């Protein structure tokens, strides 16, 4: 089974990680790197990435000629934004939840666990289609 674990960060002043004190930022990044290394070593990590801030996001639709129409919104009003994700291969949803809890406990600017929301969703799979 594969699950996508999506880390949601608060859309507030507290999440400006690049403004954190260097020691706090390094501790946060170390937590994530250590988690990723453990998941890679155990064979559970399929992929993971941090994402650029929402201000850099774009919405793309196709026009009538299937060319991209790129805009900087509109975006839904939200208190949180997607900050990064993991795709993990595990034997059960409970195992994915345990990994999500570990990611959620990354230290914040004061060193305390942030307990960020991690959305966990199973990655759907379909039998291959013969052509």
C-alpha positions as a LaTeX table, in Angstrom:
\begin{tabular}{lrrr}
\hline
Residue & $x$ (\AA) & $y$ (\AA) & $z$ (\AA) \\
\hline
Unk1 & 0.00 & 0.00 & 0.00 \\
Unk2 & 1.18 & 3.51 & $-0.74$ \\
Unk3 & 0.13 & 6.59 & 1.17 \\
Unk4 & 0.75 & 10.28 & 0.57 \\
Unk5 & 1.51 & 12.22 & 3.75 \\
Unk6 & 0.94 & 15.94 & 3.20 \\
Unk7 & 2.38 & 18.39 & 5.70 \\
Unk8 & 0.17 & 21.44 & 6.17 \\
Unk9 & 1.79 & 24.55 & 7.65 \\
Unk10 & $-0.04$ & 27.48 & 9.22 \\
Unk11 & $-0.62$ & 30.44 & 6.91 \\
Unk12 & 0.62 & 32.84 & 9.59 \\
Unk13 & 3.68 & 34.78 & 10.62 \\
Unk14 & 4.84 & 31.81 & 12.72 \\
Unk15 & 5.63 & 29.73 & 9.64 \\
Unk16 & 8.23 & 31.99 & 8.07 \\
Unk17 & 10.91 & 29.34 & 8.54 \\
Unk18 & 13.55 & 31.36 & 6.74 \\
Unk19 & 13.17 & 33.99 & 9.49 \\
Unk20 & 13.75 & 31.48 & 12.31 \\
Unk21 & 16.97 & 31.61 & 14.29 \\
Unk22 & 19.60 & 29.46 & 12.54 \\
Unk23 & 19.72 & 26.85 & 15.34 \\
Unk24 & 15.94 & 26.38 & 15.23 \\
Unk25 & 15.90 & 26.09 & 11.44 \\
Unk26 & 18.78 & 23.58 & 11.49 \\
Unk27 & 17.00 & 21.47 & 14.15 \\
Unk28 & 13.81 & 21.45 & 12.07 \\
Unk29 & 15.66 & 20.45 & 8.90 \\
Unk30 & 17.70 & 17.82 & 10.76 \\
Unk31 & 14.49 & 16.25 & 12.07 \\
Unk32 & 13.12 & 15.97 & 8.52 \\
Unk33 & 16.41 & 14.68 & 7.07 \\
Unk34 & 16.74 & 12.07 & 9.84 \\
Unk35 & 13.16 & 10.90 & 9.25 \\
Unk36 & 13.76 & 10.69 & 5.50 \\
Unk37 & 17.01 & 8.74 & 6.02 \\
Unk38 & 15.25 & 6.24 & 8.31 \\
Unk39 & 12.39 & 5.81 & 5.84 \\
Unk40 & 14.85 & 5.34 & 2.98 \\
Unk41 & 16.86 & 2.76 & 4.97 \\
Unk42 & 13.70 & 0.82 & 5.90 \\
Unk43 & 12.53 & 0.80 & 2.28 \\
Unk44 & 9.36 & 2.76 & 3.10 \\
Unk45 & 10.24 & 6.01 & 1.31 \\
Unk46 & 8.96 & 6.29 & $-2.25$ \\
Unk47 & 9.53 & 10.05 & $-2.54$ \\
Unk48 & 9.42 & 13.30 & $-0.62$ \\
Unk49 & 9.82 & 17.01 & $-1.29$ \\
Unk50 & 9.38 & 20.32 & 0.44 \\
Unk51 & 7.42 & 22.87 & $-1.56$ \\
Unk52 & 8.00 & 26.55 & $-2.34$ \\
Unk53 & 5.79 & 29.02 & $-0.46$ \\
Unk54 & 2.25 & 29.69 & $-1.71$ \\
Unk55 & 3.27 & 33.04 & $-3.19$ \\
Unk56 & 5.20 & 31.12 & $-5.85$ \\
Unk57 & 2.30 & 28.81 & $-6.73$ \\
Unk58 & 0.51 & 29.14 & $-10.07$ \\
Unk59 & $-2.76$ & 27.79 & $-11.42$ \\
Unk60 & $-2.62$ & 26.32 & $-14.92$ \\
Unk61 & $-5.54$ & 25.55 & $-17.20$ \\
Unk62 & $-5.56$ & 24.74 & $-20.88$ \\
Unk63 & $-7.07$ & 27.16 & $-23.34$ \\
Unk64 & $-9.10$ & 26.11 & $-26.38$ \\
Unk65 & $-5.87$ & 25.23 & $-28.22$ \\
Unk66 & $-4.59$ & 23.20 & $-25.23$ \\
Unk67 & $-1.93$ & 25.83 & $-24.52$ \\
Unk68 & $-1.24$ & 26.64 & $-20.86$ \\
Unk69 & $-3.02$ & 29.58 & $-19.28$ \\
Unk70 & $-0.97$ & 30.44 & $-16.20$ \\
Unk71 & $-2.27$ & 32.68 & $-13.41$ \\
Unk72 & $-1.27$ & 33.36 & $-9.82$ \\
Unk73 & $-4.72$ & 32.50 & $-8.52$ \\
Unk74 & $-7.45$ & 32.50 & $-7.50$ \\
Unk75 & $-6.65$ & 30.28 & $-4.57$ \\
Unk76 & $-9.07$ & 29.11 & $-1.94$ \\
Unk77 & $-8.85$ & 31.03 & 1.31 \\
Unk78 & $-7.11$ & 28.78 & 3.79 \\
Unk79 & $-5.54$ & 28.91 & 7.21 \\
Unk80 & $-2.91$ & 26.39 & 6.11 \\
Unk81 & $-0.93$ & 25.55 & 2.99 \\
Unk82 & 0.80 & 22.45 & 1.67 \\
Unk83 & 4.43 & 22.75 & 2.74 \\
Unk84 & 5.70 & 19.36 & 1.63 \\
Unk85 & 4.88 & 15.70 & 1.21 \\
Unk86 & 6.09 & 12.12 & 1.51 \\
Unk87 & 4.92 & 9.10 & $-0.44$ \\
Unk88 & 5.51 & 5.98 & 1.61 \\
Unk89 & 5.05 & 2.28 & 0.92 \\
Unk90 & 3.76 & 0.50 & 4.02 \\
Unk91 & 1.77 & $-2.58$ & 5.00 \\
Unk92 & $-1.07$ & $-0.71$ & 6.72 \\
Unk93 & $-2.70$ & 2.65 & 7.26 \\
Unk94 & $-1.58$ & 2.49 & 10.91 \\
Unk95 & 2.04 & 2.38 & 9.77 \\
Unk96 & 1.45 & 5.48 & 7.61 \\
Unk97 & $-0.17$ & 7.21 & 10.59 \\
Unk98 & 2.86 & 6.46 & 12.76 \\
Unk99 & 5.18 & 7.98 & 10.16 \\
Unk100 & 2.92 & 11.03 & 9.88 \\
Unk101 & 3.06 & 11.51 & 13.66 \\
Unk102 & 6.86 & 11.46 & 13.54 \\
Unk103 & 6.85 & 14.10 & 10.78 \\
Unk104 & 4.32 & 16.17 & 12.73 \\
Unk105 & 6.63 & 16.35 & 15.73 \\
Unk106 & 9.33 & 18.38 & 13.93 \\
Unk107 & 10.66 & 21.13 & 16.19 \\
Unk108 & 9.51 & 24.70 & 15.67 \\
Unk109 & 11.19 & 28.06 & 16.22 \\
Unk110 & 11.24 & 27.58 & 20.00 \\
Unk111 & 12.47 & 23.96 & 19.80 \\
Unk112 & 9.15 & 22.46 & 20.91 \\
Unk113 & 7.37 & 19.99 & 18.59 \\
Unk114 & 5.13 & 21.84 & 16.15 \\
Unk115 & 2.53 & 19.05 & 15.92 \\
Unk116 & 1.68 & 20.17 & 12.39 \\
Unk117 & $-1.30$ & 18.65 & 10.62 \\
Unk118 & $-0.27$ & 15.81 & 8.30 \\
Unk119 & $-3.01$ & 14.69 & 5.93 \\
Unk120 & $-2.72$ & 10.97 & 5.12 \\
Unk121 & $-4.36$ & 9.61 & 1.98 \\
Unk122 & $-3.94$ & 6.28 & 0.27 \\
Unk123 & $-2.49$ & 6.47 & $-3.23$ \\
Unk124 & $-4.98$ & 4.75 & $-5.50$ \\
Unk125 & $-3.73$ & 2.05 & $-7.80$ \\
Unk126 & $-5.38$ & 0.53 & $-10.81$ \\
Unk127 & $-4.53$ & $-2.66$ & $-12.63$ \\
Unk128 & $-2.48$ & $-1.94$ & $-15.77$ \\
Unk129 & $-4.50$ & $-1.52$ & $-18.94$ \\
Unk130 & $-3.47$ & $-3.71$ & $-21.85$ \\
Unk131 & $-3.14$ & $-1.89$ & $-25.12$ \\
\hline
\end{tabular}
